[in-house]
Amino acid sequence: MKKYIAAAVIFLCLLVSACGGSGKGSETGDKPESLHNSDPEKFIYEEKNGELTLTGYSGIEKALSIPEKIGGKPVTGIAENAFRGFLYLEKVVIPDSVRVIDGAFVSCADLSYVYIGKGVTSMEGAFRGCTSLKTVSGGFNAEYIDRAFEGCTSLERGLIGEKAKSAAGTFSGCTSLVNVSVKNGIAALDRTFENCTSLSSVVIPESVTRLDSAFSGCVSLVTVTGLENVSVLNSAFSGCTAIEELTLGDGVAEMTGAFVGCRFLQKINNLPRSVGKYTASFTGCASLKEAVVPEISDETALVEYAPSADFDGCISLEKIEILAGYPVREGFCTAFAGLSSLKEITLPEKSLELLLRVAYSFTDSVYSGKDKAVKAALTKYKKEKTVRVTDNYAVIGGKSYSHIYGGDTHEIDPVKTAAGADITQFEPFEKSMYWCGYPTGGNRKTELVAIERTYSFFLRTTGTNDGLLPDTVTVNGRVCTVGE
């Protein structure tokens, strides 16, 4: 497995003792006295350089103590799949002589107690899928613990210590994990607590700088503190539906999908104003009141799904600030779809293209005809006789609609609404054409960009606003009206 440069070790102490003790897991890591070495003759092993690696076992005991030596030679490893799927195995003690146990006890469904010796340095995937595992003690010196307890659905409490170098997916899918403590030292949490659906709180130590899907899918997570030094938030809290407030540090450099699906998240304190990499991070944040779309300082950074999908489902969003350097794409014309609570948008200064895109959603003029079933608003127009269209497009002609089909060139008379209202003129900014629309029955916005001038139409397919847009919105201090 991939080794990440970080620093920490895992130690789990659980509320339920599999050895009939007080109901608490061992916090000392002492080897239990109740288990004794199993019969060495039943172990299958390989020898290399005078050291033994166990590859299997012929016994059927429920409690198993791995010997430190067999035939006078030290046992230093347990091979991958050596005890995979062993039936009836409930307790295992691993001695201090063993260094590597990667994948050794995968899918031991009855295993409930494990002691890990002081010599173990690598235990990647060691107990993956051990669904009955409740108590794990020792293991203080393990360096690589990727996926060590992935899918251990009975684990309830955990602690990540100071010496491991990688903890990718360590507790992923531990659905009974209710509380964890992460000690200072580890630098990256990569899927470490992914889909821990019972986890309710966590404190991030100052050593942690990366959260890559660290808490994705933790639907019960309410309290997260200690994010001051975290600089990378890649899907860090996606799907954390119970979180209501987060406070970020000053040094966030990457924010990609960080808060997607956090539907009860109301407030994010200290949102970054400049990042090197960004993708839509607020999608589905139905309770969020304010959002800042940061400047992207790295012009070569890949920006995906932004900004058109950035605010999907943000029905409570009242204020958006978009900073300079943010990429403008065709999809931006739907960026504010359904934001019925939006009151204010702040755009970068002198960003004509961005301002024109925003005009799709928030127009300063609305014209209605006699036919209340079909209403239209013309936001921008400049007289021009020849228009080349590259897609189907509906344009107002007198009191009715006509259609221009893709690829054709047409002569267009000065366009007026059915009511004959005046037309707003804008300066040119592009020489292409594209189309954007809302779902059938809602508001449809369409832009036709001519060879030198821009024609934009806001077509209302029903007689009401359908709740897709608010009545007014402030764009850079200017109040724009939407509706009649």
TALINCOR-V359889 format. One line per field, one symbol per residue. ss: DSSP state (2 for helix, 1 for strand, 0 for the rest). psi: psi as a letter, one per 40 degrees, with the letter a starting at -180 (. if undefined). burial: I if it has 16 or more other ideal C-beta (glycine too) atoms within 10 Angstrom, else O. A space follows every 50 residues. Layout:
ss=???
psi=???
burial=???
This chain:
ss=00000000011000000000000000000000000000022211111100 11111110000011100011001111110000000000001111000001 00000000000011110000010000000000001111000001000000 00000011110000010000000000001111000001110000000000 11100000011100000000001110000001110000000000111000 00011100000000001110000110111000000000011110110000 00000000000000000011110000000222220000000001110000 02222222000000001000000011111100000111000011111001 11110000111000000000000000000000010000000011111110 0001111111000000000001111001111000
psi=ihhihahiihhhhidhheefaeeiihedeihieeiihihdeehhiihhfe ihhheiheifidhhhhidihfehiheihihedfhfhiehdhhhhiedhdh fhfdfhfgdehehhhhieehehfhedfhegeehdhhiafdehdhfhfdfh egeehdiihhaeeiehfhedehegeehehihhihdidhhhedfhfgeehd iihhiedhehhgfdfhegeehdhhifedehehghfdfhegeehdiihiae fhdhghfdehegeehdhhhfhiehidhhiheehegeehdiihhihhdhee ihhifiededehegeehdhhhhiiehihideeeedehegeehdhhhiiif gdddddddeddgiehhhhadhedhiihhdhhhhhdhhhheiihhihhbei iihhiheihihhihhiidefiihhhiiieifiiiiiiiiheaihhhhhha deihhhhhhheieieeediidiihhfehhhhha.
burial=OOOIOIIIIIIIIIOOIIIOOOOOIIOOIOIIOOIOOIOOOOIOIOOOOO OIIIIOIOOOIOIIIIIIOIOOOIIIIIIIOIIIOIOOIIIIIIIOIIII IIIIIIIIOOIIIIIIIIIIIIIIIIIIIIIOIIIIIIIIIIIIIIIIII IIIIIIIIIIIOIIIIIIIIIIIIIIIIOIOIIOIIIIIIIIIIIIIIIO OIOIIOIIIIIIIIIIIIOIIOOIOIIOOIIIIIIIIIIIIOIOOIOIIO OIIIIIIIIIIIIOIIOIOOIIOOIIIIIIIIIIIIIIOOIIIIIIOOOO OOIOIIIIIIIIIIIIIIIIIIIOIIOIOOIIIIIIIIIOOIOIIIIOOO IOOIIIIIIIIIIOIIIIIOOOOIIIIIIIIIOOOOIIIOOOIIIIOOOO OOOIOOOOOOOIOOIIIIOOIOIIOIOOOOOOIOIIOIOOOIIIIIIIII OOIIIIIIIIIOOOIIOIIIOOIOIOOOOIOIOO
